[in-house]
Amino acid sequence: MTTSTTSPAVESAATTGPASTTRAVLSLSCTNARGIVHAVSGALMSVEADITSSQQFDSPDTGNFFMRVECTMEAPLADLERALEPVEEEFGMEIGLWEASRKTRALIMCSKDGRTLNDLLFQQRAGTLPIDIPVIVSNHLELQPMAYFYGIPFVHIPLIKRPDGTDNKAEAEARLMELVNEYDIELVVLARYMQVLSDDLCRKLGGRAINIHHSFLPSFKGAKPYHQAHERGVKLIGATAHYVTPDLDEGPIIDQTVQRVTHAQSARDFVNMGREVEGSTLCRAVRWHAEHRVLLDGNRTVVFD
């Protein structure tokens, strides 16, 4: 079970008794079976939790069951965790349990394009994105001033091609994982980070790394995809936010957005509109993940709105 009971707030509540109402988010997935909702409801009732929102989905394709519950209670979160343990064992569930007010700790990776990074930082600063950003990592220095403007530490991890044809990618990714551990990172966000992560790193970050790319793939690969799209006279551009997997740009999709374009717009217009769509799509995907609305169903996602 994933739980936030290690946070200082929960530890204090567990030792001194509840000082205020706890708002909790519960998510779960398992093979569908009779009695799941009844068993979960019983666990919630046992700690006198008041359900404020409940959503569920039974996948006809995989036979899996998914559920997300928001509730309030006077009991500490640890009490609900213990009440759910026999339910988790009986149905072979994957359960996540969090305090609703607790923000997800996110590390952002970027390269030179600052539009998407700025969208994330602005929404986080405005309070519309429930994440904490303790560090920004980049393989270039161009966006360091933006990080400092928002008061966030910036770590430069360059990728170097050596004269003998080798590179420092393994060392760079090892340094990244050091930062993930040092800052207790729960989510890695690739905000136009223009490097391919190794298969090993993708597996280490499985289910907790989100990438954004334009929705032309695989039609327009390589450099300047929006210019390629303009040359072909496309009428729709868009963006896809997905979890990172070893299969490049083919991880489970969290969100997608499209935008109509016309023959009257220039390639530069395509780029500007595309960056705007990418930023909004990535922010939405990060928010849904941070609010524990996204559950994995094989190569697909279940997203509770």
N, C-alpha and C positions, 0 to 999 in steps of 0.2 A: 504494500500500500504506500502510495506517495502521500506524504502529509507534511504540514508545516509546524508540527509540534516541537521542532527544535528551535523555533524562533523564541526570543526572549519573552515576548508577550504571552505566548502559550505556556512557557515554563512558569512564569509568574502566576498565571491563572490557576495552573495545576497545583501550585504549592500554597497559595494564599486564598484560594476560592475565587469564584467569579465576581469581578468588580463591576462588570457591565455586560450588556448583551453581546453575544458573539454572533457575527454573521459568517456563515460558512458556505462553501461551494463543494459539492460532492459530484464526482463524475465516475462512471464505471462502465465496463464492457465485459461481456462474457458470451458464451454460447447460449442462445435463447432456450429458456425452460420455463415450466410452470412455476409460479410462486415467487418470482424475483421481486416484483414490485411490492408484494405483500411483505416479504422478508425485509426489504430495505425500509419500508414504511414502519415496520415494527421496531427496527433499530432506532429510527428517528424518534418514534414515540417514547422509547425507553429513556431517552434523555430529555423528553418534553420539548423537542424541537418543533418549531412552527414553520411549515413549508411555505415559502413565498413564491417559488417558481419551480415547476417540474416539467421536464421534456424527456421524451423517450423515442427510440426508433428501433424497429425490428427489421434488419436487413434481409430482404427476400433472396438476395444473391449469395450471401455468405452464411446466413443462419445465425448471425451474431446480434446481440442485443446491446443497446447503448442507452445511457441515461445520464441526465445532468439535473441536479437539484440544488436550489438555493434555499437556505433556511436560517432562522434565527433561534437562539437558545440561550438560556442562562448558564448552562453547564459549560465547562471548558472543552476545547476541541478534543483533547485527549480522551474524554469520556465517550464521545461519539466514535472515535477511532476504535476504542475497545468494544463498543457495542456492534460495530460492523465486522469485526474479525471473524465470528462464526459464519456470517453471511458470505463473506469473501471466500472462506474455505469451502463452504457447501457448494457454491456455484462456480468455483474456480475463476473468480473475478479479478480483473485488474482495476484497482480502485485508486482514485486520487482524492485527497481531502485538503482543503486550504481555508485559511481565513480570507474572506472576501476582500478585506481592506489591504491585504499584503500584496505589495507590488513585485512583479517578476524582475529579477536581476538580469539585465541584458547587456551583452557586449556587442558593439556594432563594428563591422568591418567595412572599409570603403577604400577607394582608390583615388581618382582625381575628380570625378563628377560629384559635386556637392548638393545637387538639388534634392535627391532622395534622402541623403543624410540630414539636410536641413529640415525636411518635412518631419522626420522622426523626432529630431531634437526640439523643434517648435511645438509639436503636439505633446511631447512629454513635458515640456516646460509649462504649457498651457493647462496641463492636468487632464487632457483628453486621451492620453495613452498611459495605461496603468503599469508602467515599467520604471525601474531605476536603471540609470546608465552610468556605471562606475568607471568605464574606460572605453575609449575608441581606439581601434587598431587599423593601421593602414600600411600598405606597401610603398606609399609615396608621402611626401611632406606637404603637398598643396593644401590639404584640408586641415592642417594643424591649427591655423588661426580660427577657423570656425569652431573647433573643439574648445579652444581656450575662451572664445567669446561666450560659450555656454558654460564655462567653468568645469569642463570634464577633462580628466587626464588623457593625453594622447600618446600612444606608443607606436613608434615607427619600426616595422619589421620588414626590411627590404628583401626582395627576392633577387638574388645575384646569379648571373650567368658567368661561370669561370672560363678562363681561356682554354681549358682542356675539355670543355663541353659539358661539364657537370654543373650542378647548381646547389643552392643551400635550402632547397624546399623542405627537406626533412627537418633541418635545424629550425627553420622558420615556423613550421607547424608545431614542433615541440615547444617552442617559445610561446606560441599561441595557447597551447594546452596548459602551460604553466600559469598564464594569466587567467584562464578559465577557472583553474583551481584556486588561485590566489584571491580572486574577487568573488568566489562562490557563484559563478555564472550559471544561470538556468537556461538561458536562451542566447544563441548567437544569430545575429541578423546581418545578412550580406546585403549592404546597401550600395549596389553597383560596385561590388568588389570584383575586379576584373582579373581574377586568377581562378583556375580550377583546383579545387581541394582534392587531396589524394583519397583513394578509396578507404584507406585506413582511418583517416580523419573523419570522413563522412560516416563511417560506422561508429566511431566514438561519439559523434554528435547526433546520432540517430534520433529523430523525433524532437530535437531541440535546436535545430538550425533551419532558418528560413531564408530563401533566396527569392529574388525578383528578376524576371527577364521579360523582354518584349514578346508578344504572342505571335510573332512571325515564324518562330522555329517550327519545323525545320526548313521552312521556305527560304528564309534569308539569314544565312549564317555568316560569321566572320565580321569584318569591319563594316561600319556604317550601315546597319540593317535598315534604318529609316530612310536613308538615301536609296537603298536598293528597292524598298517598298514604293518610294516615290517614282522611281523609274518605271516600275511595273504598273503604276496607276491604281494601287489598291484603294478601296473605299472604306476599309475599317482598319484601325490600328488598335493595339491593346496591350495588356500586361497580365502576367501570370505570377502569382506568389505561391510557392510550394516548399515543402520540406526538402532538405538536401539529402540526396542518396548518391551512391557510387555511379548510378546511371545519370549522366550529365543532363540537367534540366528536365528530368523525367520523374522526379519525386512526387509523392502524393500532393495534389493540388488543394490549396486552402481557399484561394479566391482568384477571380478573373474579372477584368473589366475591358470593355471595348469602347471606342470613340470613333464616330463617323468623320471621314475626311473627304475632301473634294479635289477635283482637278485644279481648282484655283489656288490651292495652297502650295507653298514651296517646300522643298526638302527641309529647310530650317524650321518651318512651321510644324512639319511632321515630328521633328526632333523635340521641339518645345512641348507639343501636345503629348508626345509619348512619355517624356520625363514626368509631366504632370500626372498622367495616368499611372505610371509606375509608382510614384510616390504615394498616391492615395491608396492604391491597391496593397502595397506593402504595409502601410500603416494599419489598414483594416485587418490584414492577416495577423500582424503582430498583436493588435488589440484583442482579437478573438482568441489567439493562443494564450495571451496573458490573463484573459478572463476565463480560461479553462473551458472554452466552448468547442474545441477541436479534438476529436477522437479518431484514431487511426483504425481503418477497416481494411487491412491488407494494403493494396496499392491506392486505396481511396481514403477520403476523409469523410467523417460525419461532422457537420458544423451546425451547432445549435445557435439559433439567432436570439 
